[in-house]
């Protein structure tokens, strides 16, 4: 747990993600990333110098087989309010519109529903579970498929709705999240979406895995280049790091 919290604390400090009195909604899909983020922020509340609250929000996509009962139990143990929001996203995308490439529309609908639920819960910040590998993959997706040097930012203010998005897992590698979820027996909810794992992102993930075998440390160098360049919003404020005891 200490190592997990160190990853999160460093990201929060470097990018000024949390301020005094924040009420933060965590988008909980039921996957390992969002559950690890939920646990980390709930634990960070206890000792972070700026007091903040955490609320968990799950969008129910319309898949009957997804049981979020164990997530409710986890939230009860963490003393975190848990809000489940019913949606018809699955029916709209697959049954009504029958989208051949559903991911973009699905993401747009989920964003809108999550932001609306967060505001209704009194949250002006939303924490998303994008991790270290997501950052590198998104950067490479933009470069290879759009011809742009671009990536989402660690902190993003959405002026249309007044919400600030934060990504406290951006220093946390996916392999560590996988072992963390297993070690702490997080109640992962299987995603039955037919498009899951069949995307351009998966192709980039597999390409990076292949290149990493020939060039160990490739992901770290790409990530570091993003910070040094720096991309807009990616220059870290390392002066905010807690001082280590001598």
Secondary structure in CASP SS format (residue, H / E / C, confidence):
PFRMAT SS
TARGET T0000
AUTHOR 0000-0000-0000
METHOD secondary structure of the structure
MODEL  1
X C 1.00
X H 1.00
X H 1.00
X H 1.00
X H 1.00
X H 1.00
X H 1.00
X H 1.00
X H 1.00
X H 1.00
X H 1.00
X H 1.00
X H 1.00
X H 1.00
X C 1.00
X C 1.00
X C 1.00
X C 1.00
X C 1.00
X C 1.00
X C 1.00
X E 1.00
X E 1.00
X E 1.00
X E 1.00
X E 1.00
X E 1.00
X C 1.00
X C 1.00
X C 1.00
X C 1.00
X H 1.00
X H 1.00
X H 1.00
X H 1.00
X H 1.00
X H 1.00
X H 1.00
X H 1.00
X H 1.00
X H 1.00
X H 1.00
X H 1.00
X H 1.00
X C 1.00
X C 1.00
X C 1.00
X C 1.00
X C 1.00
X C 1.00
X C 1.00
X E 1.00
X E 1.00
X E 1.00
X E 1.00
X E 1.00
X E 1.00
X E 1.00
X E 1.00
X E 1.00
X C 1.00
X C 1.00
X C 1.00
X C 1.00
X C 1.00
X C 1.00
X C 1.00
X C 1.00
X H 1.00
X H 1.00
X H 1.00
X H 1.00
X H 1.00
X H 1.00
X H 1.00
X H 1.00
X H 1.00
X H 1.00
X C 1.00
X C 1.00
X E 1.00
X E 1.00
X E 1.00
X E 1.00
X E 1.00
X E 1.00
X C 1.00
X C 1.00
X H 1.00
X H 1.00
X H 1.00
X H 1.00
X H 1.00
X H 1.00
X H 1.00
X H 1.00
X C 1.00
X C 1.00
X C 1.00
X C 1.00
X C 1.00
X C 1.00
X H 1.00
X H 1.00
X H 1.00
X H 1.00
X H 1.00
X H 1.00
X H 1.00
X H 1.00
X H 1.00
X H 1.00
X H 1.00
X H 1.00
X H 1.00
X H 1.00
X H 1.00
X H 1.00
X H 1.00
X H 1.00
X C 1.00
X C 1.00
X C 1.00
X C 1.00
X E 1.00
X E 1.00
X E 1.00
X C 1.00
X C 1.00
X C 1.00
X C 1.00
X H 1.00
X H 1.00
X H 1.00
X H 1.00
X H 1.00
X H 1.00
X H 1.00
X H 1.00
X H 1.00
X H 1.00
X H 1.00
X H 1.00
X H 1.00
X H 1.00
X H 1.00
X C 1.00
X C 1.00
X C 1.00
X C 1.00
X C 1.00
X C 1.00
X C 1.00
X C 1.00
X E 1.00
X E 1.00
X E 1.00
X E 1.00
X C 1.00
X C 1.00
X C 1.00
X C 1.00
X E 1.00
X E 1.00
X E 1.00
X E 1.00
X C 1.00
X C 1.00
X C 1.00
X C 1.00
X C 1.00
X C 1.00
X C 1.00
X H 1.00
X H 1.00
X H 1.00
X H 1.00
X H 1.00
X H 1.00
X H 1.00
X H 1.00
X H 1.00
X H 1.00
X C 1.00
X C 1.00
X C 1.00
X C 1.00
X C 1.00
X C 1.00
X C 1.00
X C 1.00
X C 1.00
X C 1.00
X C 1.00
X C 1.00
X C 1.00
X C 1.00
X C 1.00
X C 1.00
X H 1.00
X H 1.00
X H 1.00
X H 1.00
X H 1.00
X H 1.00
X H 1.00
X H 1.00
X H 1.00
X H 1.00
X H 1.00
X H 1.00
X H 1.00
X H 1.00
X H 1.00
X C 1.00
X C 1.00
X C 1.00
X H 1.00
X H 1.00
X H 1.00
X H 1.00
X H 1.00
X H 1.00
X H 1.00
X H 1.00
X H 1.00
X H 1.00
X H 1.00
X H 1.00
X C 1.00
X C 1.00
X C 1.00
X C 1.00
X C 1.00
X C 1.00
X C 1.00
X C 1.00
X H 1.00
X H 1.00
X H 1.00
X C 1.00
X C 1.00
X C 1.00
X C 1.00
X C 1.00
X C 1.00
END
